[in-house]
Amino acid sequence: MHGSLERLAQIGLQHVEAFDFVGRPRQIREALDATGLTSPTGHAPLLSDELWTPDGSIPTPSNEVVFEAAAEIGMQVVIDPMVPTERWLTEDGVKDTAERLNTAAQKAAEYGLAVGYHNHAQEFLADFDGKTAYQRFLELTDDAVQIELDLFWALVGGQDVVGLVREIGPRLTAIHVKDGVAPASNPFAPGAPAFTSDSLDQRHAGEGDVPTVEAMQAATQVQYAVIEYDHAPGDVFTDIADSHRFLLEKGLAR
């Protein structure tokens, strides 16, 4: 971990977004301090008993345990990274997810933290009275709930990415910067073939179909552009450096 963080610091990054941090907060904090990095945001499941990923499931601890670890690391926002498809197909499922996150936000405040949500593409499958499940979720969550928009996955979900950034407005705290070519159909749709991360055609920023520059320019209060790959196209550190250079050249990072 220390060696990886050191390489990221050498690229010029100032922050990272920790994942799977709950079991090792002290080690992560020590490695961050040693390399001069911070982790103001982090991903941890807050809304599910088990976190599904394309590459395997991860058991989830209680919110209190998550928040204790996040506070020890020095985070500001804990972001739920994934709520499965079936909960986005009904209004009741969306309402339940929003209520859970609102409750988590109240508990997080006791630890000096905020919470947020990170999308994939399943949030855009269902429509209710002309609004996507994701739009209903935005309406039902409190303003204290922050949003991290994954531009690639929003594109996969068939969204006008720039328009969605404008719609989210000041609650949009972080953007996941990744690029690529969207698959022909939404891989999260019911009945879609199972997929893994290495089946995705992802590329570093500026080399795919994602309107990264336009989306980030449309954002009003984004604090973090998080370079992320589900499937890095080459050496991951080279790809991160390429995307970081792109953001600097476009005036989207410092």
C-alpha positions in Angstrom: 0.0 0.0 0.0 2.8 2.5 0.9 4.6 1.9 -2.4 1.4 2.4 -4.4 0.6 5.7 -2.6 4.1 6.9 -3.0 3.9 6.3 -6.8 0.6 8.3 -6.9 2.2 11.1 -4.9 5.1 11.1 -7.5 2.5 11.5 -10.3 1.4 14.7 -8.6 -1.8 13.6 -6.9 -2.7 15.2 -3.6 -5.7 13.1 -2.6 -6.9 9.5 -3.0 -10.2 7.8 -2.5 -9.9 4.8 -0.2 -11.9 1.6 -0.7 -12.2 -1.4 1.5 -10.7 0.6 4.3 -12.7 -0.4 7.3 -10.5 -3.3 8.4 -7.2 -1.3 8.3 -7.8 2.4 9.1 -4.6 2.8 11.1 -2.4 1.3 8.4 -4.0 3.5 5.8 -3.7 6.7 7.8 0.0 5.9 8.5 0.7 5.3 4.7 -1.2 8.5 3.8 0.8 10.6 6.3 4.0 9.1 5.1 3.4 10.0 1.5 1.8 13.4 2.1 -1.6 12.3 0.7 -5.1 12.6 2.2 -8.3 10.6 1.6 -11.1 13.2 1.9 -13.5 10.8 0.3 -13.8 7.0 0.6 -16.1 4.2 -0.6 -17.8 1.9 1.8 -21.2 0.1 1.7 -23.8 1.9 3.8 -27.0 0.6 2.3 -26.6 -3.1 1.7 -25.9 -6.2 3.8 -23.4 -7.3 1.1 -21.7 -5.2 -1.5 -21.8 -6.7 -5.0 -19.0 -5.9 -7.5 -18.4 -7.4 -10.9 -15.5 -9.2 -9.4 -17.0 -10.6 -6.2 -19.1 -9.6 -3.2 -17.8 -7.9 -0.1 -19.4 -8.3 3.4 -20.5 -5.1 5.0 -20.0 -3.9 8.5 -22.4 -1.6 10.4 -22.5 2.1 9.6 -21.0 2.9 13.0 -18.0 0.8 12.3 -17.5 2.4 8.9 -17.7 5.9 10.3 -15.3 5.1 13.1 -12.7 3.9 10.5 -13.4 6.9 8.2 -12.9 9.4 11.0 -9.6 7.7 12.0 -8.3 8.0 8.4 -9.4 11.7 8.3 -12.1 11.4 5.7 -14.8 14.0 5.2 -17.3 12.0 3.1 -18.2 8.3 3.1 -19.7 7.3 -0.3 -21.8 4.3 -0.9 -20.5 2.8 -4.1 -23.2 0.4 -5.2 -26.9 -0.5 -4.7 -28.0 -3.5 -6.7 -30.3 -3.3 -9.7 -33.5 -4.7 -8.1 -33.8 -1.8 -5.7 -33.8 0.7 -8.5 -36.7 -0.9 -10.4 -39.5 0.1 -8.1 -40.4 3.4 -6.5 -40.6 1.6 -3.1 -37.0 0.4 -3.6 -35.8 3.8 -4.5 -37.6 5.3 -1.5 -36.1 2.8 0.9 -32.6 3.4 -0.5 -33.1 7.2 0.0 -34.4 6.8 3.5 -31.5 4.6 4.5 -29.0 7.1 3.2 -30.8 10.0 5.0 -30.6 8.0 8.2 -26.9 7.3 7.6 -26.3 11.0 7.0 -27.7 11.8 10.5 -25.5 9.1 12.1 -22.4 10.2 10.1 -22.8 13.8 11.4 -22.1 12.4 14.9 -18.7 11.5 13.7 -18.1 14.8 11.9 -18.7 13.2 8.5 -21.1 13.4 5.6 -22.3 10.7 3.3 -22.8 10.4 -0.5 -23.8 8.1 -3.3 -21.8 6.9 -6.4 -23.8 5.7 -9.4 -23.3 2.9 -11.9 -25.8 2.4 -14.7 -28.6 0.5 -13.0 -30.0 3.7 -11.5 -31.2 4.8 -15.0 -33.1 1.7 -16.1 -36.6 2.5 -14.6 -38.7 5.5 -15.1 -41.5 6.8 -12.8 -43.8 9.5 -14.2 -41.1 10.6 -16.6 -38.3 10.6 -14.1 -35.5 8.1 -13.8 -35.1 6.2 -10.6 -31.9 8.3 -10.1 -33.8 11.5 -10.4 -36.4 10.3 -7.8 -33.5 9.3 -5.5 -32.1 12.9 -5.8 -35.5 14.3 -4.9 -36.0 11.9 -1.9 -32.5 12.4 -0.4 -31.7 15.3 1.9 -29.5 18.1 0.8 -26.9 16.9 3.2 -26.4 13.8 1.1 -23.6 14.5 -1.3 -23.4 13.1 -4.8 -20.4 11.6 -6.6 -21.2 11.2 -10.3 -19.4 8.5 -12.4 -19.4 10.0 -15.8 -18.7 6.8 -17.7 -21.5 4.8 -16.0 -24.0 7.7 -16.5 -23.2 7.5 -20.2 -23.6 3.8 -20.2 -27.0 4.4 -18.6 -28.0 6.5 -21.6 -27.8 9.8 -19.9 -27.0 13.3 -21.1 -24.0 13.5 -18.9 -23.6 17.3 -19.0 -27.3 17.9 -18.4 -27.2 15.5 -15.5 -24.3 17.4 -13.9 -26.3 20.6 -14.2 -29.4 19.0 -12.7 -27.5 17.7 -9.7 -26.2 21.2 -9.0 -24.4 22.1 -5.8 -24.8 18.7 -4.2 -22.3 17.3 -6.7 -19.1 17.1 -4.6 -17.0 14.6 -6.6 -16.8 13.3 -10.2 -15.3 10.0 -11.2 -13.2 10.7 -14.2 -12.9 7.7 -16.5 -13.4 7.4 -20.2 -14.2 4.7 -22.7 -16.7 3.3 -25.1 -20.1 2.4 -23.7 -21.2 -1.1 -24.3 -24.1 -1.6 -26.7 -26.6 -2.3 -23.9 -26.8 -1.6 -20.2 -25.0 -4.5 -18.5 -27.0 -4.0 -15.3 -30.4 -4.6 -17.0 -32.3 -7.6 -15.8 -31.5 -10.6 -18.0 -28.2 -9.1 -19.3 -25.3 -11.5 -19.5 -23.0 -11.4 -16.4 -20.0 -9.2 -16.9 -16.7 -8.6 -15.2 -14.6 -5.4 -15.2 -12.1 -6.7 -17.7 -14.9 -6.8 -20.3 -15.2 -3.0 -20.3 -13.5 -0.8 -23.0 -12.2 1.9 -20.7 -9.6 4.5 -21.6 -7.9 7.4 -19.9 -9.6 10.8 -19.9 -10.0 12.3 -23.3 -9.8 9.1 -25.4 -13.4 7.9 -25.3 -17.0 9.0 -25.6 -17.4 10.6 -22.2 -17.7 14.5 -22.4 -15.3 14.9 -19.5 -14.3 18.6 -20.1 -17.9 19.8 -20.8 -19.2 17.9 -17.7 -16.6 19.3 -15.4 -17.0 22.8 -16.7 -20.8 22.5 -16.0 -20.2 21.5 -12.4 -20.5 24.4 -9.9 -19.1 23.1 -6.6 -17.1 19.9 -7.4 -14.2 19.5 -5.0 -12.6 16.3 -6.3 -12.0 14.8 -9.7 -11.3 11.2 -8.9 -9.4 9.3 -11.6 -10.8 5.8 -11.6 -10.8 2.7 -13.8 -12.9 -0.4 -13.5 -10.5 -1.8 -16.1 -7.3 0.1 -16.7 -6.4 -0.1 -20.4 -2.7 -0.6 -19.7 -0.4 -0.1 -16.7 -2.6 1.4 -14.1 0.0 4.0 -12.9 0.7 5.1 -16.5 -3.0 5.4 -17.2 -3.5 7.5 -14.0 -0.6 9.7 -15.0 -2.2 10.2 -18.5 -5.6 11.1 -17.1 -4.0 13.4 -14.5 -2.0 15.2 -17.3 -5.2 15.5 -19.3 -7.0 17.2 -16.4 -4.1 19.6 -15.8 -3.9 20.5 -19.5 -7.6 21.3 -19.6 -7.5 23.4 -16.5 -9.6 20.9 -14.6 -7.2 20.0 -11.8 -4.2 21.6 -10.0 
